């Protein structure tokens, strides 16, 4: 997030373009110092992108982490877009 504010949940949306882990890391490095271990960061982002392939647009998600510090997506609510909006989400 550009503001740097953390949010416990987010909604899956369609961007209209494919997003790669490398693109995500490059964009992150524009606003923050690069991670000390670029390979570990790319592994986490790759795991995150792979996990996103299994969920549908509109689902409300949260992220937990495995013991290996890899992201695990948790679907909190399916098809969030069809439910009354929560104005507190970004």
RADAGI-V818457 format. One record per pair of residues at least 12 apart in sequence whose ideal C-beta (glycine too) atoms are under 10 Angstrom apart, sorted by sequence separation. I is the first residue (numbers start at 1). J is the second residue. D is the distance in whole Angstrom. If there is no record, write none. Layout:
I/J/D
I/J/D
//
This chain:
29/41/9
51/63/9
61/73/5
62/74/5
25/38/7
28/41/8
61/74/6
62/75/9
59/73/9
60/74/10
61/75/6
62/76/5
48/63/8
60/75/7
61/76/6
22/38/10
25/41/6
59/75/5
60/76/5
61/77/9
24/41/9
25/42/6
28/45/9
59/76/8
60/77/4
24/42/9
47/65/10
55/73/6
59/77/7
60/78/8
25/44/10
47/66/9
51/70/9
52/71/10
54/73/8
55/74/10
56/75/9
58/77/9
59/78/5
60/79/9
61/80/9
21/41/8
22/42/7
24/44/10
25/45/6
50/70/10
51/71/6
55/75/6
58/78/8
59/79/7
60/80/4
21/42/5
24/45/5
44/65/9
47/68/9
50/71/10
51/72/7
52/73/7
54/75/9
58/79/5
59/80/6
60/81/9
20/42/10
21/43/8
23/45/9
24/46/10
47/69/10
48/70/8
49/71/9
51/73/4
56/78/7
57/79/9
58/80/5
59/81/9
21/44/8
22/45/8
47/70/5
48/71/4
50/73/10
51/74/10
55/78/9
56/79/7
57/80/10
58/81/4
60/83/9
21/45/4
22/46/9
24/48/8
44/68/9
46/70/9
47/71/6
48/72/9
56/80/10
57/81/8
58/82/7
20/45/9
21/46/5
24/49/8
43/68/9
44/69/7
46/71/10
47/72/8
48/73/8
56/81/10
58/83/9
19/45/10
20/46/9
21/47/9
23/49/10
43/69/9
44/70/6
45/71/9
47/73/10
60/86/8
4/31/8
21/48/8
43/70/7
44/71/6
4/32/9
21/49/6
2/31/7
20/49/7
21/50/9
40/69/8
60/89/8
1/31/10
19/49/7
40/70/10
18/49/10
19/52/9
12/52/7
12/55/6
14/57/5
12/56/7
13/57/6
14/58/9
12/57/5
13/58/8
11/57/9
12/58/7
13/59/10
11/58/7
12/59/5
11/59/7
12/60/8
10/59/10
11/60/6
12/61/6
10/60/8
11/61/7
9/60/6
10/61/6
9/61/6
10/62/8
9/62/5
10/63/8
8/62/6
9/63/9
7/62/9
8/63/9
12/73/9
10/73/10
12/75/9
9/74/9
11/76/10
10/76/10
11/77/9
9/76/6
13/80/10
8/76/9
9/77/9
12/80/8
13/81/9
11/80/5
12/81/9
10/80/10
11/81/7
9/80/9
11/85/10
11/86/9
9/86/9
11/89/6
9/88/9
10/89/7
11/90/9
8/88/10
9/89/7
10/90/7
7/88/9
8/89/10
9/90/10
7/89/7
7/90/6
5/90/8
3/90/9
2/90/10
1/90/6
//
